[in-house]
Amino acid sequence: MNETRRFTAFHQALLKLCHDPGFIGHGRAAKLADLTQLCSELLDIHRVSVWRLDQQADAIECEVLYARGTGHDHSRMRLERHLNPAYFDALLEARVIDASDARQDPRTRDFKDGYLSTLGIHSMLDAPVFDVGWLSGVICLEALQHRSWTLPEISLATAIADTISLINTYEAWCQSQQQLDYITHFDRLTGLPNMVSIHERLHRLACEQEAFALFWLDLDRLKTINHGIGQLEGDQVIVEIANRLRNLSLPGKDRIARTGGDEFILLVRQPTDTDQLQDLATYLLDCVRQPIQLHGQVDIASDPAGLRDQEVSVSASVGICLYPAHGKDPASLLKHAEAAMYHAKECGRGQVQFFNSSLNDDARSSFLLEAQLRSAIRNGELDVHYQPIIRTSDGAIHQLEALVRWDHPEHGMLQPAHFLELARSVGLMAELGSAVLHRACQHLRQAEHAGVVLPRVTVNLAPEQLLDPRLPEHFKAIYTSHGISGDNFDFELTEDVITGDSEVLQSVLRRLVSQGARLSIDDFGTGYSSLARLKQLPFDKLKIDCSFIQDIPDDADDCAITLSILGLAHGLDLAVVAEGVETQEHEQWLTDRGCDYLQGYFYSKPVPMQSLLRDLARRAG
């Protein structure tokens, strides 16, 4: 047979194998075995092997070896690059190594002692395998007698190398598709199915027309943990709750998913009645409430071991809707379960609520209120009222606390309790805080024009603002736009915000102070702060929460707590404000115990700026 016919015959045999349904259906290892055997039989070669470049590109490892007479061998032989540089250089240059005398060829002679002589190999023909332009391996033909390689034989070796490259490319594509499918359908943090997966599952269940219940579960304290302790610890909580839900043994349990953030979904098939579902929800809540042990890093100075083990507990709010009673498509079911969950949260958290049609009306009202709040913030329609903080030493007004108010066109003057939670849930706290500071600056200028000098104004900062490293620069721009100095303001933040003591928080607070502001801790006694953090952060004042004030001097426990806070604060050189002062008995008891400042309805409710200016003018006159 002449070379042309041999060339054609070799390639026809390779094409026939590659188009065989059995070959196409094989996995990669079986395909390589078929190719090596075919090559050995067509070329009458003793040994044919396929090698793959390792991840470090410093060695090749044998994937499969076909030896005539003994069959396939999958033992892992390895060839190191640093011991055979000439061979690897040739492969990287995309050159076929046709070594008729392998023991003398400069590219292969380094194999002689440990490989060629031992196995009786005289001739080699190696064709590199390239995947998308990069060397990925080699097919190696080895003859036990001297052999001069012909053009058809070299052509077949390179064609098989190209076929292996196509197999590699297809395998990589399959793996990427699997990874894409995982990313598309599963949550990366917990490994649970995600919202896409839940949508598909709901669609299938609805097609089966089998009754099922959808539980929407939302963790109640995760934001506090993230802001107060740290994001990594918050992720630990999510992973722990996910594992608990995954391992729950519940009748009818079909699917657990994480929909994002601190929210999970549970599907339960063939529920019997609402009592059973209520029992399941109660069981879920009990499971979530169990304490969680967190492990994190702290400052070496506060913990020589450098580790913190902290136990936290979270609650959850659960909304439940039923198929087909509350919806017949995935979008409706998810919307109704989420509405029921929000209703549960509004009822006091840690609650369970079933969907009912009135919740749709509530949801529409909430969306309308959200749109109106966005408009009020954008158009500068929010107002600020001021409550004086009184100095006990002389009864003078020491500061004014700025408290946001919303004069709603339909509902009248709304206090923060009516819209702050909405603002927080829809991500408006930063914009609302900026609007309050703008209005306070306007009022300072208004007082200046009226010839009235206002005391320092205290403004509350939300956790969402404090986690923005650009906050000091943003505030400075607001001061400048109104011609106001930063030393007109104090800023209050709640105690649980400082628990994490992050670098971002420390930087933000110190830069605010450098602009002239002073810092206070609000609602002290209700959070988780430590003495070490109080010393490290630039606070000069703390406020005792009003819950400890309302029953003094009659409640011995509240008196003891208040006295301990006073002693703690003064020991750290911090001034103390008692809020919630409503009676003369409150005033007298706190003054006698050395409280520096008092605030409450006993002195004044929060009042608009015009009323405040009239009062201050009257005091001055």
C-alpha positions, 0 to 999 in steps of 0.5 A: 500500500502506497503512502497516499492509500495508507494516509487515507486508510488511517484517517478513515479508520479514525473518522469511523471510530469517532462517529461510532455511537458507542465511542460518542457515548463513552466518557473521556477515559474510555475514549482515550483507551479506544484511541490508543488501541486503534493507533497501536493496531493501525501502525503495528506499534507496541505501546501507545500512551496519552499524557497530560500536563499537570496544573503547574506545567512542570511535569506530564503524567500518563493517563492511559497506556495501551501495550500490545499483548497486555491491554490497557494500563492506567498506572500513573507514570510521571515525567519531570520537566526539570529532568528533561528540558529538551523534550519539553521545549520541543513540545512547547514549540508545537513540534512533533518529536519523531525520534527514530533512535530515541536513545541518541536523539537529544530530545529523548536521550535523557529517558535512556537509563530509567525508561527506554532501556528498561522497557526496550524502546528504540523509537518514539513518535510524540505529538503534542496536544494543545487546548486553545493554544496551550500545551495540555499533553502529548500522545506517545507512540513507542516501538520496541525495534528501530523504526523510521516514521512515515508521513502517514504515521506522523499525520495519524499521530497528530490527528489523534492529538487533535481529537484528544484536544477536542475531547478535552475542550468538550469536557471543559465545556461540560464542566463549565456548564455544570458550574454554571448550572450550580451557580444558577441554581444554588446559593454559594454561601450555604449550598442550598437551592436559590430563588431560581431553583425555587421558581422551577420547583414551584412551577413543577409542583403547580403542574402536578396540581398537588397541594403544598405550603410555602413557608417564607422565613426571615431572620430577625436580628442578622443586620444587628449582628452584621453591624455590631459584631461583623459580616463574617460572624453574620455569615456564620449565622446564615450557614448555621441556620441553613444547616439546621433547616437542611437537616430538619426532619419534617413530614412532607418536607420537599425543598429548603432554599435560601433566597438571599440575605437572611431569608429562607423558603421551605416547601411542604407537600400535602399539608393536612391542615393549618394546625399541622402547618402552625406546629411545623412553623413553631418547630422551625422557630424553635430550631432557629432560636437555639444558641449559635456559637460564633468564632471570630478574630479580635484585637490581641490586646483584648484577647491574647489568644486572638480568638473570640467565641461568642454565643448569639441567638436569633429569632425568625418571622414566618409567613405561610401561603398555600397552593392553590388557595393563595395562588396558582403560579410561582410569582403569586405564591412567593409574593403572598408568602413574603407579604405574610412574613412581613405581617408576622414581623410587624406583629412583633417578630418571632411570629407566624402568620398565614396569608390572607387577602387583606395583606395585599391591601396592606402591601399596596399601602406600604408601597404607596408610603414608600413612594411618598417617603422617597418623594419627601426625602428627594424634595426636602419635605421632611422636617426636624423638631428639637428637644432640649438637653438640660445641664444639671449644674445650672438648668441651662439648655446644653444641646438640642437633639434633632428628631425627624418629622414627616408632615404627611399630606394625608396622615398629618405629622408622623413621628419616626416610629411610623416610617423609620422601619420602612426606610430601613427595610427599603434602604433609605436610611442613608438618604434620610440621615442626609436630609435631616442634616441638611434641614438642621443646617438650614435651621442653624442658618435661620437662627443666625439670621434671627440673631439667636445663637443655638447650642450644639445640635445632636443628630442620630446616625444610622448603622447604614450611614456609619458603614460608608467610609465616605460619610465624613466627606459627604457631611463636610460637603453638606456643612460647606453648602450651608456655610456651617462648621462641623463643630455645631454638631454632636452625633449619636449612634446606638450602642450595638453599632460599635460592637464590631469595632471595624476599621471602617467604623473607627476611621469614620468616627475619628474623621467626624471628630476631626471635623469638629463633631462630638460623639455620643452613645445612645440608648446605653445599657441595651446593647453589647458594647464593652469597656475596651471599645468605649475606651478606644473610640472617640466618645465623650458622652453616653445616654442612659436608655429611658427604660432605666429611668421611667421607674426610678426612684421606686424600682431598685434594679433600675436605680442600681443599673443607672448608678452603675452606668453613671459610675462606669461613664465617669470612670471613663471620663464620659459625661452622662445624659439621662433621657426619658425624664418626665417627673420632678422625682426623676430630675431630683434623683438623677441630679443628686447622683451626679448625672450631667445632663437631662432630657425628657418631656419634663422639660419639653416635647420636641418642638419645631424650629419656630417654637424653639426660636421664640422660646430661646428669645423669651429666655434671653429676654 
